Amino acid sequence: MRIAIHQPQFLPWLGYLDKIDQVDLFVILDNVQFKKNEWQNRNRIRTAQGCQWLTVPVLHRFGQRINEVFINQTSDWPSKHLHALEMHYSRAAYRDRVLEGLRPIYQQSWHSLASLNLAVLEWLLAAFGITTPLKLASEMTLREEPTDRLIDICRTVGATHYLAGAGAPGYMDVPRFEASGLALEMQDFRSPVYAQCYEPFVPGLAAIDLLLTCGNDALRLLREARVSRQAV
């Protein structure tokens, strides 16, 4: 069994979905430290001026785990997000259909960042047509050291292969991981190039950008970029 493991992100980018689409199980690492000003509570969308951040305001303290972080209820961030999506994607062919599916999530009252991110991810995967099952790391008994934690997750779910991102050597002891008998594979993601609402093309945005502009073709474009890359 091949798995991938990653912290929960808000409106994750295409590389995140590409990784999920390549594995048999995706483990959401919700019980590690929250990192401010990264991707766990924000992502970028395309605008005529370039890009805009969609940020979920949070209340947190240093050292808090992701699944312990609460959303700041004093900010009307859902309305701001929806307004930005409606305005900047007014020319997107699939805007109304996509936002019809996303709007109910924004209309719920969320307290936990991890719960919000899980709901958004489940919706996004369904919208793309990705059927990989998800599992929370917080439901497992794991050691704290990063490499030990990865090994424990793989063994807990019965994985034989771990698909890691390009930054893996920076957060894990690769020789020790491979010595455990688990096969390590590295993701080599490059974004598909597609017609965005504005030019020039900007890679690395929230995956919803592709969904809003290309609709049912989104998953095909993501997979074709992967096949094309592997054939080089």
Buried (B, 14 or more C-beta within 10 A) or exposed (E): EBBBBBBBBBBBBBBBBBBBBBBBBBBBBBBBEBEEEEBBBBBBBBBEEEBBEBBBBBEBEEEBBBBBBBBEEEEEBBEBBBEBBBEBBEEBBBBEBBBEEBEEBBEEEBEBBBBBBBBBBEBBBEBBEBEBEBBBBBEBEBEEEBBBBBBBBBBBBEBEBBBBBEEBEEEBBEEEBEEBEBEBBEBEBEBBEBEBBEEEEBBEBBBBBBBBBBBEBBBEBBBEBBEEEEEE
